[in-house]
Amino acid sequence: MRRLLSKTKLSANMNCRLDGNCVKAFGKAIHALSRIGDELWLDPTVKGLALRSVNSAHSAYACFLFSPLFFQKYSLQSTSEGGNEPIKCKLTMKCVLPLFRCLTSIERNVEQCHISTGPPKDQVMIQFFCRHGITKTHNLRFQESEALQAVFASHLCPNTLTAPARLLSDMVMHFPASQEEITLSVTPLRVTLKNFYEAGSDHMKMVYTEMSLHPDEFDCFQVAVESDVTFCLKELRGFLSFAESHCLPVSVHCSAAGKPVCFSVEDLALEATVVLATLTDSESREPSQPTASQTHTTPRCAEASHLAVGSCEANIREPRGTPAVTELVASSQGSPIPPRTDGLWLPVEDCTNAPTTPASSMVCSLLFRALFSEQDSDPANLTVLACYSDEEEENMEEEFARSPSL
Amino acid sequence: MPLLTQSQADDEEYVLVASLDNARNLSNILKAITFKDHAIFSATPNGLKVTVEDSKCMQANAFIQAEIFQEFTIKEDLVGFQVNLTVLLDCLNIFGGSTVPGVSTALRMCYKGYGYPLTLFLEEGGVVTVCKINTQEPEEPIDFEFCSSNVTNKVILLSESLKEAFSELDMTSEVLQITMSPNQPYFRLSTFGNSGNAHYDYPKDSDMMELFKCTKTQTNRYKMSLLKPSTKALALSCKVSVRTDSRGFLSLQYLVRNDDGQICFVEYYCCPDEEVEEE
């Protein structure tokens, strides 16, 4: 992949220091992110260091933002050329994860960790200062890359639940590790988690698990719209494990089937979010689903459990008006979903690869907006958000600007 | 447990008889050098040396002194033969290698001399197995001409500090670079892999550093594929000495304690991969 360092973009260097306890938390975040995707974006900003990952089918996204408070020291320094845009690094998970693989050993041995970018320009240095005076230094090459960011207006979600991470972990524990998808059903009276099975599968061989919680079990319970959302469980487990280790309450934001579901935790030092695409309710596919003739409008996201990936890398992918994904994506129900021809599909690097999970085969991608979209993009292609209702569409541009960036 | 299945007369035919109450005292240490099928056995009145070589650039030796054996009788000054090491280990573990305390496999290893197989009598719980392994003409082990007087740099480290580093080594790196110096970074292991490089630094005053004697700064690279097998010896050992000589040849010596707390040695020699400018 070609480097994207454009001539006009000057960069700043990040330098941060974590103490031993925080290194373990940092490592746990990387473990959680490794359950999502094969690449890790390191995005140092003034708000803190963001770690992001997205799966190849673009149906799961996670972001861990460590505020400067998390670090013993956190600084962004302009380079001598006077640039003030921090470097955006893309690392492969398989070169970062081994450094943090054994968390118990890190806890035992690592006293301090330094992470810094440049010089040289394309390397990030991760240095562990360990017991007995031993120092381990890793210089990892990265690709300069615009980070993908799923924009999710959680404050617009009709349903919000907050519960201790332990509660959710305990519920999720009842599902076997092989369980791909689960359905979260929310009504004003109760919350149910059950495993999702395909219509055609052999019911005699299935173990059907369902558990319910009373609203009282939640720290916060706001349900405006009854909904059933089905999403991939595997991608959530790492996040729940992280949340549990920090004893943080988890907020769940969801709405109708087909719209993404968001899980988040936060405290003073960090914010972590996982956004997962959900299956559309195939029985209620409405005729108002966008067709080729509606290329001029921004389609309703209710049906768009396929969401497009916004252009994120200037020279590699440019938004195109014409649909690029023309092959059929096999759905888990066996009937292929016809390609979307509404102009929303943008070339997605890996979308043409055979998706490995049923959820990703039904539903392809979340919408990503480039963090720094300097190029003029076709608004119709990039302004589709994880939006929720028609009346939002008129305010789309404003909401877009106001949505909390993850 | 006594293994008396042979009459006294047979014993006179053997040029080498070595007995162990616990065959693991031999098999464990041999596992540390099993990266090739064939091994050269050299027995002298001092004990047994087992040698495995790779590519004419690397050699591993396991030393089991005569004192470790319950019986060690040798009728010549040097008895040498070559056997398939994998087969030998399979035989030594023929009873399944159980680690139940109090239960061990007894071994009596006998060799009649050139042209004869290596005979193993193994007994556990009253059950006796006899194995005969074909021997070959022993090759001459390479003499790396590594002598103490030529050693420029030497450190002794506690193995536990190196074990983690070796298990984490970036295997996409073709070489392992070892830097030893009287100055910073003192002792450094480096890899150069697909995603970048990594350095493991051990300062001379670390409490893991038992001995530090470096006279000049040397950086040498060794093929990772040749050194990676030494991780097994490292895992068994409690201490390791790392020495380089003026040619950049590497000697790793591992101090291994067996099940009974006795000391054995494993040694690795390796040629440097390329000439690196000495600073």
Interface residues (C-beta under 8 A of the other chain):
Chain A: L91 T92 K94 C95 P98 S105 N109 Q123 H132 G133 I134 T135 K136 T137 H138 N139 L140 R141
Chain B: S161 E164 A165 E168 D170 N194 S195 G196 N197 A198 H199 Y200 D201 Y202 P203 D205 S206 D207 M208
